Amino acid sequence: MERRELLKMITLATGGALIGAEFLLSGCKNNARLEGSFSDDDILFLDEVAETILPKTNTPGAKDAQVGKFMTVMVNDCYEAKDQKIFHDGLINLNEASKKKFSSSFMKINAEQRKELLTELDKEAKAYQKTKKESDPNHYFTMMKQLTLFGFFTSKPGATEALRYIAIPGKYEGSVPYKKGDKAWAT
């Protein structure tokens, strides 16, 4: 799967344009950085959010691909300062939503509760995206979901174990049979 195709897929899955894509396509040369950075606890938190979105099954999950760490690099290097702030605040907002709904922090609730909470946030983010004006800020959960998908499918475990993968250079086959249910190709 080519990078541009992946970006289109993420856009369709999250209901909005990939946040930070302009920097991503130009090599992530962003000088806008917020004060402070992500802590190790933030990375663990993001790994758990990502794993809830893409759990380990017969293929690796988001934690296997270290998506939490990937998210922090992308936010710092590819997001504008206003989106960096929204993302950082989103960590707090997600945790507060967990406390409100389950009387416990996100890290202490079980997998089913996490899934329920993130499903609600996903619906909220998609509804927001439908009414969002261009000048409105992005939704933090849209950012987290987009970075989870992008980070996983561009990682070694995602590209080689969740997708079909042939190392390049390799031989060219112009016509490859497709069977219903086959994995998509990674390139």
Order of alpha helices (4+ residues) and beta strands (2+ residues): alpha-alpha-alpha-alpha-alpha-alpha-alpha-beta-beta
